[in-house]
């Protein structure tokens, strides 16, 4: 199994797109270990998650210190991909 591990995306969708275009076809799973945004609102979190969804690969994520607190409940439609112990 090939896993793509990403971290500290910080709203850089152009960089994320380039990475995913190069690697998504070669991996089985994508893990994101925080900082999807740079203190951005939920629409930016959803934008990053939508870009990951476009790959068609299973992905899971945790939030980082730069992600909005309201994202702790999971972004709408992505609750089953958010890894968080409660």
Residue pairs with C-beta under 8 A, 6 or more apart in sequence:
1 28
1 29
2 26
2 27
2 28
2 29
3 27
3 28
3 29
3 30
3 31
4 19
4 23
4 24
4 27
4 29
4 30
4 31
4 57
5 31
5 33
6 16
6 19
6 30
6 31
6 32
6 33
7 32
7 33
7 34
7 35
7 64
8 34
8 35
8 64
9 15
9 16
9 32
9 35
9 36
9 37
9 48
10 35
10 36
10 37
10 38
10 66
11 36
11 37
11 38
11 40
11 44
11 47
11 48
13 47
13 48
13 51
16 48
16 51
17 51
20 51
20 52
20 54
20 55
24 30
24 55
24 56
24 57
27 57
28 57
28 58
29 57
29 58
29 59
29 60
30 52
30 55
30 57
30 58
30 59
30 60
31 59
31 60
31 61
32 48
32 52
32 59
32 60
32 61
32 62
33 61
33 62
33 64
34 61
34 62
34 63
34 64
34 65
34 66
34 67
35 63
35 64
35 65
35 66
35 67
36 44
36 45
36 48
36 49
36 61
36 63
36 64
36 67
36 71
37 44
37 45
37 48
37 66
37 67
37 68
38 66
39 66
39 68
40 67
40 68
41 68
42 68
42 70
42 71
42 75
45 67
45 68
45 71
45 75
46 75
46 76
46 78
49 61
49 75
49 77
49 78
49 81
52 59
52 61
53 59
53 78
59 81
60 81
60 82
60 83
61 78
61 81
61 82
61 83
62 82
62 83
62 84
63 71
63 72
63 82
63 84
72 84
73 79
74 81
74 82
74 84
75 82
